[in-house]
Amino acid sequence: MLDALKEYVLYNWGLILVLLAFVIMLIITVFLDRRTVIRMFILIGAVFVLSIVVFLEFYFAENNILPTFRSVLIAIRYSATPIILSLILITLVKKAKWYVLIPAFILAAVNVISIFTGIVFKIDENGELIRGVLGYLPYVGVGVYSFFLVFILIRQSNKDITDIIPVVFLAFAFSTGLIFPFIIGKEYSKIFTTTIAIALFVYYVFLILQLTKRDALTGLLNRQAYYSAINDRAKDITGVVSIDMNGLKTINDTLGHLAGDEAITTLAACFNKSVKFRQKVYRIGGDEFIILCFKNKEEDITKLVSSINTNVTETKYTCSIGYYFDASVDKNVENMIKISDERMYKNKNEYYLKNGIERRK
């Protein structure tokens, strides 16, 4: 027993260190909400348990002992990855519901049935693992979950390369579990849990880095990210859209700040829905927003403004908008922002005059 424990630690030392680092980071973090942290702990526990299952399975196979129990372990191994992927979906994807677990549990039920029927796998008299008629079902399940995970993560991202690269890395890590077993052989299963742990840890670090440049209320890019963009990518900025909400102070004074927060988040969602490739939304103040357009044409910016107006019209709120376009080589971004702001305030004044409302910021 002690020899088996030593062997487990030897084969999984890298995994153990990554999971310990993961646990420490989760304990000291202040950026993630409690529910997400709890779900992360569950994921860490699931990966750790899977590593034990994989080790025992190969340990029993190499020593040709307990073939029946080994079948149980194989069923658990085949079932664990889809369940872990569904847990990742629930943890990382906004609005993901518990029912994403249903297909994973159906796959698990089929794997358990296979212990007695061999429809997915069986162990022959020589201790060799043989695929059944549904032998590739576990790989199909993992592939489908991986596809939806990547698709949804990219869809909920800001379509920026810095958002997409970590998702691609996560996709690559999980795809190795579909490809490498057919190239390297069954031995790859011994290191797949370490692959999962590293991929999750890297993505977790990415989430933390993202949160440092995100506005806590709206999820939009914050003022720090805005200053970084206009300093580092000034030459790529061809358009600036300035936006300011109308009547926030009135909402705060009459309905309370929670109602004001709801108004801001509603409008932020409209802006985020409207932007396209190479357009980024920043919340730079209470009800002040700026969209920077990188290497856009003027028609792209006018379409953006039109889309914002359309989306905002579907809410009970209003906002004032101004924009400025300049694709010249020697453009001055600060001047672009100044002109855009002036046009926005002109639009705001026209709104208050048209509606006979006393101007209150």
C-alpha positions in Angstrom: 0.0 0.0 0.0 2.8 2.4 0.9 4.6 1.6 -2.4 1.4 2.4 -4.3 1.1 5.7 -2.5 4.7 6.6 -3.3 4.2 5.6 -6.9 1.0 7.8 -7.1 2.9 10.8 -5.7 5.8 10.2 -8.1 3.5 10.2 -11.1 1.3 13.0 -10.0 3.7 15.4 -8.2 3.2 18.1 -10.8 -0.6 17.7 -10.6 -0.5 18.0 -6.8 1.6 21.2 -6.9 -0.7 22.8 -9.5 -3.8 21.9 -7.4 -2.2 23.2 -4.2 -1.3 26.4 -6.0 -4.9 26.6 -7.2 -6.3 26.2 -3.7 -4.0 28.9 -2.3 -5.0 31.3 -5.0 -8.7 30.7 -4.4 -8.2 31.2 -0.7 -6.4 34.6 -1.0 -8.4 35.9 -4.0 -10.8 38.8 -3.5 -12.0 39.2 -7.0 -14.4 36.2 -7.5 -17.8 35.8 -5.8 -18.2 33.1 -3.2 -20.3 30.8 -5.5 -17.7 30.8 -8.2 -15.0 30.0 -5.7 -17.0 27.1 -4.2 -17.5 25.7 -7.7 -13.8 26.0 -8.4 -13.1 24.0 -5.2 -15.5 21.3 -6.4 -13.6 21.2 -9.8 -10.3 20.9 -8.0 -11.7 18.0 -5.9 -13.1 16.3 -9.0 -9.7 16.5 -10.8 -7.9 15.2 -7.7 -10.3 12.2 -7.4 -10.0 11.5 -11.1 -6.2 11.3 -10.8 -6.6 8.7 -8.0 -9.0 6.7 -10.2 -6.7 6.8 -13.2 -3.7 5.7 -11.1 -5.6 2.8 -9.5 -6.9 1.7 -12.8 -3.4 1.4 -14.3 -2.0 0.1 -11.1 -4.4 -2.8 -11.1 -3.8 -3.4 -14.8 -0.1 -3.5 -14.5 -0.3 -5.9 -11.5 -3.2 -7.9 -13.1 -5.4 -7.7 -10.0 -9.1 -7.0 -9.2 -10.3 -7.0 -12.9 -13.9 -6.4 -11.8 -13.0 -3.3 -9.7 -10.8 -2.1 -12.6 -14.0 -2.1 -14.8 -15.6 0.1 -12.2 -12.6 2.5 -12.3 -12.7 2.6 -16.1 -16.4 3.5 -16.0 -15.6 6.3 -13.5 -12.8 7.5 -15.7 -14.9 7.6 -18.8 -17.7 9.4 -17.0 -15.5 11.9 -15.1 -14.3 14.0 -17.9 -17.8 14.9 -19.3 -18.9 15.7 -15.8 -15.9 17.9 -15.1 -16.5 19.7 -18.4 -20.1 20.3 -17.5 -19.0 21.7 -14.1 -16.6 24.0 -15.9 -19.5 25.2 -18.1 -21.5 25.9 -14.9 -18.5 27.7 -13.3 -17.2 29.8 -16.2 -20.2 30.4 -18.4 -22.7 33.1 -17.4 -26.3 31.9 -17.2 -25.3 28.3 -17.5 -27.9 26.1 -15.8 -27.6 22.8 -13.9 -29.3 20.9 -16.7 -26.0 21.0 -18.7 -25.1 18.1 -16.4 -27.8 15.8 -17.8 -26.0 14.6 -20.9 -22.9 13.9 -18.7 -25.0 11.8 -16.3 -26.6 9.9 -19.2 -23.1 9.1 -20.5 -22.1 8.0 -16.9 -25.2 5.7 -16.8 -24.2 4.1 -20.1 -20.6 3.6 -18.8 -21.9 1.9 -15.7 -24.2 -0.4 -17.8 -21.1 -1.3 -19.8 -19.5 -2.9 -16.7 -22.1 -5.7 -17.1 -22.8 -5.6 -20.9 -19.5 -4.4 -22.5 -21.3 -2.0 -24.9 -18.7 0.7 -24.3 -15.7 -1.3 -23.0 -14.8 -4.7 -21.5 -11.7 -6.4 -20.1 -10.8 -9.7 -21.8 -9.3 -12.7 -20.2 -5.8 -11.3 -20.8 -6.6 -8.1 -18.9 -6.7 -6.0 -22.1 -9.2 -3.2 -22.5 -11.5 -3.9 -25.5 -13.9 -1.3 -27.0 -17.5 -2.2 -27.4 -20.0 -1.1 -30.1 -20.2 2.3 -28.3 -16.5 2.4 -27.6 -16.0 5.9 -29.0 -19.0 7.4 -27.1 -16.9 8.8 -24.3 -14.7 10.7 -26.8 -17.8 12.0 -28.6 -19.2 13.2 -25.3 -16.0 15.0 -24.4 -15.8 16.5 -27.9 -19.3 17.9 -27.8 -18.9 19.4 -24.3 -15.5 20.9 -25.3 -17.0 22.4 -28.5 -19.9 24.1 -26.6 -17.6 25.3 -23.8 -15.3 27.0 -26.3 -18.2 28.3 -28.4 -20.0 29.9 -25.4 -16.8 31.3 -23.8 -15.8 33.0 -27.1 -19.4 34.2 -27.6 -19.5 35.8 -24.1 -16.1 37.4 -24.5 -15.4 40.8 -26.0 -14.1 39.2 -29.2 -10.6 40.6 -28.4 -7.5 38.5 -29.1 -6.5 38.7 -25.4 -9.9 37.2 -24.5 -9.8 34.5 -27.2 -6.2 33.2 -26.7 -6.9 31.7 -23.2 -10.1 30.1 -24.6 -8.1 28.6 -27.4 -5.5 27.3 -24.9 -8.3 25.7 -22.9 -9.7 24.1 -26.1 -6.3 22.8 -27.1 -5.7 21.2 -23.6 -9.0 19.3 -23.7 -8.6 18.4 -27.4 -5.4 16.5 -26.5 -7.7 14.1 -24.5 -9.4 13.3 -27.8 -6.4 13.1 -30.1 -3.4 12.0 -28.1 -4.8 8.6 -26.9 -4.9 7.5 -30.5 -1.4 8.8 -31.2 0.4 8.1 -27.9 -1.8 5.3 -26.6 -3.6 4.6 -23.4 -0.6 5.9 -21.4 -1.7 9.4 -22.1 -4.6 8.9 -19.6 -2.0 9.1 -16.8 -1.1 12.7 -17.6 -4.5 13.9 -18.8 -5.6 15.0 -15.3 -2.5 17.1 -15.0 -3.3 18.6 -18.4 -6.8 19.5 -17.1 -5.5 21.0 -13.9 -2.9 23.2 -15.7 -5.5 24.3 -18.3 -7.9 25.3 -15.5 -5.3 27.1 -13.5 -4.1 29.1 -16.5 -7.6 30.1 -17.3 -8.2 31.0 -13.7 -5.2 33.3 -13.8 -6.6 34.8 -17.0 -9.9 35.5 -15.2 -8.2 37.3 -12.4 -6.2 39.4 -14.8 -9.4 40.2 -16.7 -11.1 41.3 -13.5 -8.4 43.8 -12.8 -9.3 45.7 -16.0 -13.0 45.2 -15.7 -15.6 47.5 -14.1 -17.1 45.6 -11.2 -20.7 46.7 -11.9 -21.1 46.4 -15.6 -18.3 44.0 -16.7 -17.1 46.6 -19.2 -13.5 47.6 -19.5 -12.6 50.2 -16.8 -10.8 53.5 -16.7 -7.4 51.9 -16.2 -7.8 49.8 -19.4 -9.0 53.0 -21.2 -5.9 54.9 -20.3 -3.8 52.0 -21.3 -5.5 51.8 -24.7 -5.2 55.5 -25.6 -1.5 55.4 -24.6 -0.4 52.2 -26.2 -2.7 52.0 -29.2 -3.3 55.6 -30.1 -2.2 55.1 -33.7 -4.8 52.4 -34.3 -7.7 54.5 -32.9 -9.7 55.9 -35.8 -13.0 56.6 -34.0 -14.2 57.7 -30.6 -17.8 57.4 -29.4 -18.7 59.3 -26.2 -21.9 58.3 -24.3 -23.5 59.7 -21.3 -26.8 58.5 -19.7 -29.6 61.0 -19.4 -31.3 61.5 -16.0 -29.2 59.2 -13.8 -29.2 61.7 -10.9 -33.0 61.9 -11.0 -33.2 58.1 -10.9 -30.8 58.0 -7.9 -32.6 60.7 -6.1 -36.2 59.4 -6.6 -35.8 55.6 -6.9 -32.5 55.0 -5.1 -29.0 54.0 -6.1 -30.0 50.3 -6.8 -32.3 51.6 -9.5 -29.5 53.7 -10.8 -27.2 50.7 -10.9 -29.8 48.8 -12.8 -30.1 51.6 -15.3 -26.3 51.7 -15.8 -26.0 47.9 -16.3 -28.9 47.9 -18.7 -27.3 50.5 -20.9 -23.9 48.8 -20.6 -25.5 45.6 -22.0 -26.9 47.6 -24.9 -23.5 49.0 -25.7 -21.8 45.7 -25.4 -24.4 44.1 -27.7 -23.8 46.8 -30.3 -20.0 46.7 -30.6 -18.3 44.7 -33.3 -14.8 43.5 -34.0 -12.1 46.1 -33.0 -14.6 48.1 -31.0 -14.2 48.3 -27.2 -16.5 49.8 -24.5 -15.1 51.5 -21.4 -16.9 52.8 -18.4 -14.9 55.8 -17.4 -17.2 57.3 -14.8 -20.6 56.9 -13.1 -22.7 57.2 -16.2 -20.0 58.0 -18.7 -18.9 55.6 -21.3 -16.4 55.7 -24.2 -16.1 53.3 -27.2 -12.8 53.2 -28.9 -12.8 52.0 -32.5 -9.5 50.5 -33.8 -8.9 50.7 -37.5 -12.6 51.2 -38.2 -14.0 53.0 -41.2 -16.4 55.9 -40.6 -19.3 53.8 -41.8 -18.5 51.2 -39.1 -18.8 53.9 -36.5 -22.1 55.3 -37.8 -23.5 51.8 -37.9 -22.3 51.4 -34.3 -24.1 54.6 -33.2 -27.2 53.5 -35.0 -27.2 50.1 -33.3 -26.7 51.7 -29.9 -29.7 54.0 -30.5 -31.8 51.0 -31.6 -30.9 48.9 -28.6 -31.3 51.7 -26.1 -34.8 52.5 -27.5 -35.9 49.0 -26.4 -35.2 50.0 -22.8 -36.9 52.6 -20.6 -33.7 54.7 -20.5 -32.0 57.2 -22.8 -28.5 58.4 -23.4 -26.7 61.1 -25.3 -24.1 60.1 -28.0 -21.4 61.9 -29.9 -18.6 60.6 -32.1 -15.6 61.7 -34.0 -13.7 59.9 -36.8 -10.1 60.5 -37.9 -8.0 58.0 -39.8 -5.1 60.4 -40.5 -1.6 59.3 -39.6 -0.9 62.4 -37.5 -4.2 62.4 -35.6 -4.4 63.5 -32.0 -6.5 61.1 -29.9 -7.0 63.6 -27.1 -8.4 66.0 -29.6 -10.7 63.3 -31.0 -12.0 62.6 -27.5 -12.6 66.3 -26.9 -14.6 66.8 -30.1 -16.6 63.6 -29.5 -17.4 64.8 -25.9 -18.5 68.2 -27.2 -20.8 66.5 -29.7 -22.2 64.3 -27.0 -22.9 67.3 -24.7 -24.6 69.1 -27.6 -26.8 66.0 -28.1 -27.6 66.0 -24.4 -28.6 69.7 -24.3 -30.9 69.1 -27.3 -32.5 66.2 -25.5 -33.2 68.2 -22.4 -34.5 71.2 -24.4 -36.7 69.0 -26.5 -38.3 67.3 -23.6 -38.6 70.5 -21.4 -36.5 68.9 -18.7 -34.3 70.9 -16.3 -30.7 69.9 -16.8 -29.6 67.8 -13.8 -26.4 65.8 -14.1 
